[in-house]
Amino acid sequence: MLRKAKSVDFTQMTRRHLLGAMGASAAAIGLGMPSRVYADDHEIVRSHGYSFFGDLKYPADFPHFDYVNPDAPKGGEITISTRGKFDTLNRFARQGDFALHSGLTGEAMFATGPFGTSVPADSLTDSYGLLAHTVEHPKDRSWVIFHMRPEARFHNGTPVTAHDALFSFNLFQEQGIPGLQALMKQRFTGVEVLDDHTIKYSFVDGISRRSLIELAGGLDIFSKQWYEETGERLDEPSLKSPMGSSPYAVEDYELNRYVVYKRNPDYWGWDLPVNKGRHNYDRVRVEYFADSAAEFEGFKTGDYNFRAEGSTKRWATGYDFPAMEKGHAKREALPNERPPSGTGFIFNLQHEKFQDLRVREAVQLAFNFEWTSASLQYGLTKQRHSFVENTEIEAKGLPEGLEKQFLESLGDLVPEEVFTTEAVRSHSSKESTLSDRRNKRKALKLFGEAGWTVNDKGKLQNEKGEVFSIKIMMHAATSDTSKAIITNYVSNMQDFGIDATIDTLDSAQAQQQFIEKKYEMLLHRNSPFETSGIGLLQRHGSETADESSHNLQALKSELVDAIIYGSLDAKSREEEVASLMALDRVLRYLRIQVPVGYVPDSWVAYYDMFGRPEKLPPLAVGYLDFWWVNQEKYKALKAAGAVR
């Protein structure tokens, strides 16, 4: 049964959103600097940063972010690890394996974390100027102007100018990943260089203004001169790192073994408030290993000195080696206030067999979280129900309040069950046995309703005699624990009558099939969403389903599209939370993945040579961003032969 639309005050939604006409409804905000009025009488907001809903946390004269140590010592080396191999230093290439963190060379108008940390790490909604000292826009956000810092320099010493920003914008439009190209072409009407250090981005009329300024301000800016002289392309593999302006650049590498990023002592932006207390290591080195066993052995022998632990087995049983016993190394479970990664078995909805909701629910029922946690993960994981677990956005119970009003405004797009049944929660299973008979019976009933019955060979087949099969793609360098989770899930699916197999691929093959969506299922993650933005369209929107590698499920849903557009139109944080709560509810209702468990804390292990702020910010552990090396501790470890 479908519902008809009711007349409500909250963010009215109609089919116009599905046709691309997203009514602009940006809220008027003051950002700490005086507004001024142009001759056309459009009020202009000028600021040192940008926040969509309200005032920035930090004023124009802030000395540094609250969570950093502004006097953190510089120097030393942090060495981390990864598995697999790499054959390019250009992370934007459409083929090949790019080196971990090789995208750190570029900077943008707004400050970002070169190693992937949120900036700032204590606010979800703020952006602060880096290459730009001032951002200016009308209250309707139909365009934005960035006033760039004339002192900014690329790694080769040449100035960063508005001409480079325009060149980089065009580069992303012509050679960027298809999903980003599509988003940019649909949202920008043009880019204009006003002078050497001033550039204007104009946006399409009649669309939501949410995230457009952040998108323009977050694009990496590369050297036009360097690209023209080298003939490099953004979309092709290369062992030349794109010429950027960040605090770090590639110093050394050996294919498939290591890559070293060196801090630039002559970096142009050391004194900026957004950089104080950050970028403290002289070098960041990434060591490559063939598999997880060799990788952990490398940590035990001091080949690298910092490890983010993701294996419950190793956390429970592996940390009894000599360096730990002698106090040379330590491990910590650090509080994590972010929603857990939305890890699970992803359905590729391009495959016809996954189109039926009952089939997806039945496949979900073959996963036994309780047995998996107890038998493979030492009981250290928790069951995940939501894509934004443990946040104010997590949908619970029946829709009510603003969320209910928002869903009602979507009319007959919303199935009656969304209103009458509580938010979907992951099923429970018996811990004592992998195959839960109760769940198997329920799954077979769902399969039967969808036209799949068990034949005399114990396999599910349809009326055409086609066997129901699932192939799970797996990277050869997958950790032992993840391999065990995949293997046992496949075993249980086979017990349910599914012809399930594992397709193990090397790094290059896995990357190519991932980009081209040639998998049927894979163990991966959906990024949680704590704020709205056009990134949601890349991850869950119909327009990017076939193109964007971020839309892992290749999801095409008019209802999800309408919810995302509604969240973009929210006029307050309260409305935004309600719309995102509806998104969480509907994604769970659609059963787009099979959730696996999560670890509630961030597990890190390291040789005892690092310092960090006493209180970590809520959005990042930040060991590559605002931790530092304690030289006295390092020298003691070096003298003891614990580290190299």
N, C-alpha and C positions, 0 to 999 in steps of 0.2 A: 504494500500500500504506500502511495506517495502523498506528500502533503502539499497543499496549496500555500502560496505566499500570504503572509499577513502584513498589515501595515504597521511598521514599527519605526521608531526614531533612529535606531542604531544602524549605521552604515548600510543603507538599503542596497541590495544587490539584485541585478537583473541580468539577462543574457547579454547585455551590452559588454560585460566584462569578458565574455567568451569570444566576442568579436574583436577584442583588442582595444576597445574604447574605455579605458579605466579612468573614471572621473577623478580629477585632481582634487585633493582635500587637505593639502598640507596645512599644518597648524602654524600660527604666527608665534615666533619665539624670539627672545632676546638673548644674545650670546655674549654679553659682557662688554661690548663696544658700542659706541653711539651709532644709531642708524642715520642715514642721510637720504635725501630725496633727489632724484634726477628730474630733468625737465618734464619727462612724461608722467610725473607724479606717482611713480612706482616706488614705494618705500624699499630701501636697500639695507640689508643686514650685512655688516662687516664684522669679522671676528678673527681671532687667532686659531679657531677650530670650528667644529660643526657638531651639532646634536639636533636630531629631528624634532624631539618633543619638548625639550626644555633647556634650561641653562646648563652650560658645561660645568663639570665638577671643579675644574681648575681655572682660575682667572688668568687674564692675559699676562700677568707678571709672575706666574708661578715659577719657583726656582727649580723644581724637579718633581717627579711623581712621588707620592707619599710612601710607597712601598719599597723604594730603592734605598741603598746606602750611597749618598752622594760622594762619600769619601772612599768608596770601595777601591782597593789597590788594583792597579793594572799590571798585567804580566802573566806568565805561566801558560800552560797548555792543558786544555781538557781534551781527553780522547774518548770517543764514543764508538759504538759498533753498529754494524748492520749486516744483513745476510744477502747473498746473491752476487750480482756483478753490475758493472756499469760500462757504457761505451760512448757516453756523450756528457758534456758539461752544459748542454743547453736543455733546460727542463721543459721548454715549450715544444720540443721536437715531437712529431707525431709518431715516430718510430724509434726503437732503441730503448735502452735503460739509462735514465739520467742519474748522475751521482747524487747521493743524498745531500740535501741542502744546497744544491747547485743553483737554486733560484735566488740566493741571498744577495747577489751582486747589484740588483736593481733597487732603486728607491722610488718613492711616489710623493705626490703633493702632501699626503697625510702620512704620519709616522706609522710604520709597521714593524713587526719583529722579524729580523732577517732569518732567524731560525724557526719561525712559525709561531712565536708567542704572541698572544693578544696584546695590543698597545692602544690605550693603557690596559693594564691587567687588573684594574679595580673598577672598571665601568664598562657596561655592555654597550652603551649608546654613544660614547664620545669618540671623536677623531680630532687630532691636533696636528697643526702644520709642521711639516718637515722641509721638503723642498719649497713649499709655499709658506710665507710668513703671514699671509692674510687670505682669507676666503671671503668672497662677496657674492650675494645673490639677492634677487627680489623675494618678497614674501611668498609669491606663488611658485618660486623655485623653477621658473621656466628656463633659467640658465644659471651658470655659475662662472665666476672669474677667479682665477688663482693668481695672486701676486707672488712671484717666485723670489727666492733669496739669491741675489746676484753673486754671493760668495760661494755658492754650490759648485763643486767641481767633480768631474768624472775621475776615475782612477788614473787616467793618463794626464791629468792636470788641466784639461780643457773645460771651459765653463759649461754648466748645465743651463740651457736656455729654453724659452718657449718653443723655439723651432724644433728642438729635440723632443719636446712633449708632443707637438703635432705629428712629427715623424713617427713616434712610438705609437700614438693612437692609430694612425693609418696602418702601421705594421701589424698591430693586433687585429684590425679589421680585415686585412688582406691575408695574413698568414697565421693568425691565432687559431686556437682550437675552434671547431665549428660552432659549438654551443655559445661560446663567448662572442664570436662573430655575429651570430644571429641576434643575440641580446643587444649588442651595440648598434647594429644597423636598424633595429626596431625602436631604439630609444633616443638616439642622437640625430639631430638634424644637421649639425655641423660643428666644426671647431675652427676658431679664428685666433691667429696670433695678433695681439694688439700692439705689443712692442717686444723687445728681446726677452723681457722677463714677465710678461703678462699674457695670459691666454684665456679665452672664453669658450666654454662648452655649452651648446644650446640643445634643448631637449624637445622631443616630439610633443605637440599639443594633445590634450585629451587623455593623457595617461597618468597613472599615479606617479607622484614625485618621490615616493619612498625609495631610498637607496641610490638614486641617480647621482647625487652629489658625491656620495661615498664611492660609487663606481668610478666616476671621473677622477676622484682624488686618490683612488687606490691603484691606478694603473702604473705599472713599472715604466720608468723613463730611461731609455737607452740613448747612446750617442749616435746621432745621425751620421756624423763624419766617419765613425768607426765602421758602421755597416756599409757605407758607400765605398770606403777604402778596401775593406776585406771581402766584400761580395757575399757575406754570410746571409743566411735566411733564418727567420725565427722558427720555421716549421721543420727544419732539417737537423739531423744529428750533427754535432760538431764537438771537437775537443778544444775549441776556443770558447772561453766563457764570455757571454755578452758584456759589452763595456757599460758598466753601471757606475754608481757613485757611492755605494754603501761603505760601512766601516770595515768590511771584510772583502777580500778577493782571493781567488784561487792562487796559491803559492806553488803547490807541487801535487803531483798525482802519479799513480801507477795503476793502469787499468786493472780493475777487479781486485785490487789489493788495498789501496788507500787513496784518500784525497785530503789535502791540507788547506785550510782557509786561514789566511794571515790578516791580522788586524793592521790597518793602515795608520801608522803614527801621524801621518799628515792629512788624515781625513778632515774634510772641511767643516764638519758639524759637531765636533766634540763638545763645544760649549753651549749647545742648545739645551733648553730645559728637558726636552723629550729624550735626550741622550745621556743626561747626567746619571751616573751610577750604573750605567748599562755598558754592554760590549767590553767586558773587562779582561778577557783572555787575549794574550798575544796570538795564540793559535788555537784553532779548533780542528782536530784531526778525526777523520772517520776511517776506522779499520773495517775491511770487508772480510767476511768469513763464508765458507761454503755451506755450512749448516749450523743449527742451533747448538749442537754438542761442541763443535770446534769453537764457536763463539764464546760459550761460557768458559771453556778451558782457557781461552785467551784472557778473560777477566781474572780468573783465579791466579794466573801467572803474572799479572800486571801489564799485559800487552796493551790494555786500555784501562782507564781509571774511573769511568763513570758509566753506570748501567741503569737503564730504566727496565725493571723486571716485569715481564708479562706472563711468565709461566708460574702457575700455582704449584706445580710439582717442584720446580727449582726453589721457589720461595719457601716451601715447606721442608724440603729435604736437602737442598744443594749447598747451603751456606755454612758448611762446617769445615772449610778448607783452612790451611795454615794461616793465610793472611788475615782471616777473620778471627781465628783463635788468638793470634798475637796482637790484635787490636789495630793492625795496619789498615784494615778495611772495615766498613760498617754498613749497615742497612737500616732503612727507615720506612715506615708507612706514614706518608704525609697526608694530612686531610685534603680532600678534594671536594670543592664546593660546586664544581661543574656537573651537569648531568652526565651520566656514563655514556660512553660511546655506544651508538646504536648497533652493536654487532649482532649479526645473525646470518642465517642462510637466506640469500637473496634470490627471489624468483625473477627470472627474465620474462616479463610479460609479453614479449614479442612472440613467444611460443604459444600456440593455440591451446595446448593441453593445460596451461595455467590460467586460462581466461575465466574458468568457472570458479567462483568464490568457494564453493563446497570442496573442490579439489584442493585448493590452497589450505583450507582448514584441515582437511584430512592429512595432507603432507605434514602440517605442523604437528599433528597428534603423534606422529612417529618419532618426534624428538623427546627424549626423557631427560629433563633438566635435573631432577632430583638424583637419578642414578649417575648422570654425568658429573655432577658436582661432587658427590660422595666418592665415586670410584676413580675419577680422573683428575679432580681438582681439590682434593683434600678438604672438601666442605668450605672452601674459602670464598666461594662465589655466591652471589645473591641472584634470585630470579628477576629478570627485567620484564616489565609489563608495558612500559611507555617509551616513546621516543625522546621524552624529556623527563625521565624518572627523577623524582625527588625535587621538583621545581614547582613554582606556582602555576606553571603552564600544564602540568600533568592533568589529563582528563580523569575524573573520578565519578563513579555513580552515574546517575542520569543527568542530562544537561539541565542547567538551571541558570537563572539570572541573565547576565549579559551574553553568556555563551548560547543559551537557549534562544534568546532574541535574535542573535546573529544567525543561528542555524535556521530559524523560522523565516528569516528574511530571504533565504536562498530558495524558498518555494519547493517545487516538485523535484528539484535536484537531490533532495535529502530523503533517503529511504526512511520509512516509518520506524524501522528497527533502531535507527540511530537515536530516536527520541524515547523509545519504549524499553530498550535494554541497556543495562549498565555498560560503561566503557569496557571493551574487551580486555581481559586479563589472560596471561599465559596459563595454559592448562596445567594441572598438577598430575604427577605420575608416581608410581611406586618406586621408592628408592632401592628396594631389594632386588629388583629384576629389570633388565634393560627393556624388555617388551612387556608393556602394561596391557593386560588382556582387555580391560575396560576401555582404554583409549583405542585399542585395535578394533573392537566391535563398533565403536562410534565412527572411526575412520572408514571402515568398510561400508557402513550404512551411508555415509556421505558420498563415498565413491559410487555406490549403487545408484543413488539419486542423480548423480552426474553422468550415469551411463557406463560405468566401469564395474565389471563383476569378475570374480575370481574363476579362472578356468581350471581344467583338471590337472594342470601342472602347477597350480598354486600362484599363477600370475594374473594380475588385473588386465582385462582386455575389454574393448568396446564391441559394439555390434558388428563392426567391420573386421573384427579379429585382430586389431592392432593392440599390441602390448603396451601398457603404460610404463614408460621408462624415464629415468632421470639420470643425467650425467652431471656430477659435481666437479667443476674445474678446481684444481689445486696446484698451487705453486710448489715446485720441487723443494724450495727452501723454507716451506712452512714449518713452524715449530713442532716439536714432538707432541706437545699437548694438543695443539690444534689438529694435527694429523689424527690423533687418537679420537678426538671429538667427531671429526668427519667420518672416520672409518666406522665407528660404532653407530653413528646416525644412519649411514648407508646400510649397515647390517640390520638395523631395526626396520628400515624401509623395505628391505628385502623380505623380512618376516611378515610385513603388512601386505605383501604381494606386488610390490613395486620392483621393476627391473632396474635397480639402482647400481651405478658404477662410479668410479673416480677417474677423472682424466688428469693425470699428473703432467705438468708442462714445465719446461725450463723457463728462465726469467724472461727471455725475449718473446717466446711463444705466449706466455701468460700475459705479458704486457700488451701484445698485439691483439689477442682475443678479448682482453678486457676493454681496450679502446673501441674495438669493432663490435662489441657485445655479441660475441659468438659463443658465449657460455649459456648453459641452461640454468644452473644454479652455482653459487659460490659462497664461501664464507667470507663476508666482508662487513662493512659498516655503513650505516646511514648517519650523517652528521646530525647532532641534535640542533634544535632551533630555539633560541631564547629571545630573539627579536625577529621582526619581519624583514623582508628585503627581497630584491629580485633574485638573489641567490636561491631562494626557495623555488623559483621557476626553473632554474637550472637543475635542481635536485629532484623536483617532483612535478614539474609542469609539462603539459602535453606538447608544447611547442619545441621542447628540447629532448623529448623522449627518444627519438631516433638518432640524435646527433651528439648530445652531451654525455661524456663518460661519467658525469656527476649524477645523472639520473640512472642509477644502477638498475632499477627495476624496469626501465623503459615504460614508466607509468603514464597512461593517458586516461585521465578522469576529468570530466566536466565539473564534477563536484569539487575535486581537489583544486582545480584551476580557480573556481569561483571563490573558494575559501582563501586561497593565496592572494587573489586580487583584493578580496575584502580586507585582509590583514594589511595590505599596502595602503588601503584607504583609511585605516584607523586614525582617529583624531586625538587619541590619548593613549597613554600606556595601558589604561584599564581596558580600552577597546581592543588594543593590540593583544593583550593577554587572552581575552575572551576568544578572539579569532584564532589564535595559535592553539588554544585549548581545543577548539573545534577541529583544527587540523590534526592534532594528536589523536583525537577520538576517531576521526574518519580513516586515517591511515591504519590505525589498529583494527577498525571494522573491516577494512579491505584486505587485511592480512597479507601485506606486501612482503613480509619476511618471516622467518622462523626465529624468534629471539633466542639468544643464548645468554648465559649468566654474565655478571660483571663483578669486578672487584671494587668495593666502595672507596678504597684509598689509592693513592699513587705510590707505587712501590719503587724505591730507588736504592741502589747499592753503589758505594763509591769508596775509593781509597781516601783516608781521612786527611785530606789536604785542601778542602774547600771551605769557604765561608759563605754565608748567605744572610739576608735580612732576618731579624728575629721573628717577624710575623710575615708570612707569605700572603700575597694578595689572593682574592677569591677566584681569579680567572686563570691562574698559571702557577706552576711550580717554578718555572723560569730558570732552570739550571744552565741553559745556554744563553740566557739573556742578562740576568742581574745577580748571579752568583759570581764568586771570584776565587782565585787561588791564594791560599795562605802560604806564603813562601817559607816560613819557618817550619811548618808541618811538612811541606814538600821536601825540604832539605833533609829532614829527619828520616822520612820514608826512603829517600834516595840513598842516604848513607846506610840504611838497613837493607838495601837491595830489594825493597818491596816494589818499587816502580822504576821504570827506565828513565 
